[in-house]
Amino acid sequence: MEKVRKILVHLSRENAAPQCARFVQSITGHFVGSVEDQATVSCSLENNRFILCDRMCDGGVPLKRASFCPIKYLSHSEADSLPPDTLNRGVDVGVAVLLQSANQRLLLTRRASSLRIFPNVWVPPGGHVELDEKLLDAGLRELKEETGLKLSPDEISSQLLGLWESVYPPMLSRGLPKRHHIVTYILLKSCQSHLQLQACLRPDPAEVSACVWVDAGLVNVVVSAVDGEKDSVQIPTDLPQTISKLQFLGGLFL
């Protein structure tokens, strides 16, 4: 048996044995075809394989992709032109942590400009799931590595929100795909306020250049918006007009 080197996505449909997903394979499209951008799936982490299937045991979780997902529109000739090391990567597994404070604030971080993937982009803390890790453990580890916040499972309540099919670059107009992930989004609810948590922030400057606490209502508006459609969501009148970020420079918050 080939030694497992990293956790990859495996797919199962109609009770078939799970098969390792190919890099150029649309994960969302595997379950709903080439038109729709959302599926409901069951997911599990078994023997260092992240298995997605259409067999529902607990209602399932949403799996989504962007309407402009590069893998969705990748032609056969474009797929054939990818270098072998990219084609043989498989589909990686990541975890993103939505840390919510007791006063309904969510932590976002800005990725460092030196990072190869999604530099300067505002995202929840997160990263790859390592071998023999549980999803929650991976999320807590990444949270600590990126922000310095050390939380134990008994300090928080957690909930799996859904899955996102992520491709980089995010659009074909920006280049052929180099990375393909399924990102698991986990909500962590803390009993501490955002100011209490903020006092413990020690971001890693190699990964994080700034942090911000945003109102949960604002995040809901952002994720509900449809890309390219100006009036796709109703914006509440009570949302703040501006937000303040914590810039991290030279080991200090500015």
Sequence and secondary structure as in RCSB ss.txt:
>XXXX:A:sequence
MEKVRKILVHLSRENAAPQCARFVQSITGHFVGSVEDQATVSCSLENNRFILCDRMCDGGVPLKRASFCPIKYLS
HSEADSLPPDTLNRGVDVGVAVLLQSANQRLLLTRRASSLRIFPNVWVPPGGHVELDEKLLDAGLRELKEETGLK
LSPDEISSQLLGLWESVYPPMLSRGLPKRHHIVTYILLKSCQSHLQLQACLRPDPAEVSACVWVDAGLVNVVVSA
VDGEKDSVQIPTDLPQTISKLQFLGGLFL
>XXXX:A:secstr
     S EEEEE TT   EE  TTS HHHHHHTTT  EEEEEEEEETTEEEEES  SSS EEEEE TT HHHH  
HHHHHTS HHHHTS  EEEEEEEEE TTSEEEEEEE TT SSSTT EE SEEE  TT  HHHHHHHHHHHHH   
  GGGEEEEEEEEEEEEESSSGGG S  EEEEEEEEEEEESS HHHHHTT    TTTEEEEEEEEHHHHHHHHHS
 TT TTSS   TTS S   EEEEETTEE 
